[in-house]
Amino acid sequence: MAVKFDIGALLDSDPGYWGGRPFVRGKRVTVQRIAIAHSRGETATEIADDFELEIGEVHAALAYYFVNQTEIDADIASFDAESERLASQANSQR
């Protein structure tokens, strides 16, 4: 018997949450956080354990990331650059 499931049902996006960034539905974990953990060498199982997710949720987030990698990597780089700028500004005011 074939089981049908919409993998997209595991993810959500809402302009009112996380700046519109995609996240695991019902959890406070963005696709970006999962992608960053993956890029640091964490396995899907380790990510699931770290963020208290189901392994399917991690795989859905990673699939979304790989399909949209250019856009998500640019968003991560922009966030990192802004964080660096703010940290540098705060340090110069001390």
HELIX and SHEET records of a PDB file:
HELIX    1   1 ILE A    7  LEU A   10  5                                   4    
HELIX    2   2 TRP A   18  GLY A   20  5                                   3    
HELIX    3   3 VAL A   31  SER A   39  1                                   9    
HELIX    4   4 ALA A   44  PHE A   51  1                                   8    
HELIX    5   5 ILE A   55  VAL A   67  1                                  13    
HELIX    6   6 GLN A   69  SER A   92  1                                  24    
SHEET    1   A 2 LEU A  11  ASP A  12  0                                        
SHEET    2   A 2 PHE A  23  VAL A  24 -1                                        
END                                                                             
